[in-house]
């Protein structure tokens, strides 16, 4: 089984970028104090955690792992120490520590890179109920392509397991699988429910907003609603989703589901062109030829003032799995179709 080799070669994952801060550190941030020992000696906050960690306290081990990984709470970044303390916690079968240690092995942080060891640790953590590990493992399986279709089925089972626990990334990937009919039967109603749950409220995953917009435009799993489609696209644009720039600009140009808006279309294509999106510059200039100078200057100023504000979830996904997580499913479907022809 070359799953780990495939993952290392194809993924570019950076699981460790968003290892979560232990809840105990949020509380300790308020005081960041140590304790006075029986003999009257005052120990620092770091010394307190080191003492407790060496006594086998998992919470302290997790605290130190995070502190040394990111250089917070008065310590300098030290990947080897981070690896040491996450190993200590993982040895006690703490599910979060197992996932975090797997992330370090996968990226070679504080230790020699070993996707094989990472895979084993993610599997252990997922078995113990850690939904982050289940998601990490699922993405690794999806990189295997169609050499072993069982990997894709394993990935979807992991997403299903994590989704039932409320994991937002798993909910989107499962929803998109229903949308495309990947491994699971195509089910637009189920897709709409799952995708929408990750596109709105505090989640606001940009890719979910793009897919949701398409479902509203096409009436997949819901009634057609052009207004809600445009709102979803605007949400993705606000987060810097380049695909949404192009789609919404076309909406304003075609005037099929919206009133025409040359100013917005030009501004959107202008922003996209600055990011080297194919055809954006050509489309921007084409619209510009039909605008008065005053309109053109106004549209350019709108583009100049634009600043992307991605949600926390969108930022996490981009830095951990890449700018598009749909392509893990899309690429597999392309390969399947090619092999079936």
Buried (B, 14 or more C-beta within 10 A) or exposed (E): EEBBEBBBEBBEBBBBBBBEBBEBBEEBEEEEEBBEEEEEEEBEBBBBBBBBBEEEBBBBBBBBBBBBBBEBBEBEEBBEBBBBBBBBBBBEEBBBBBBBBBBBBBBBBBBEBBBBBBBBBBBBBBEBEBBBBBBBBBBBBBBBBBEBBEBBEBBBBBBBBBBEEEBBBBBBBBBBBBBBEBBBEEBBEBBBBBBBBBBBEEBBBBBBBBBBBBBBBEEBBBEEBBEBBBBBBBBBBBBBBBBBBBBBBBBBBEEEBBEEBBBBBBBBBBBBBBEEBEEBBEBBEBBBEEBEEEBBEBBBEBBEEBEEEBBEBBBBBBBBBBBBBBBBBBBBBEEBEEEEE
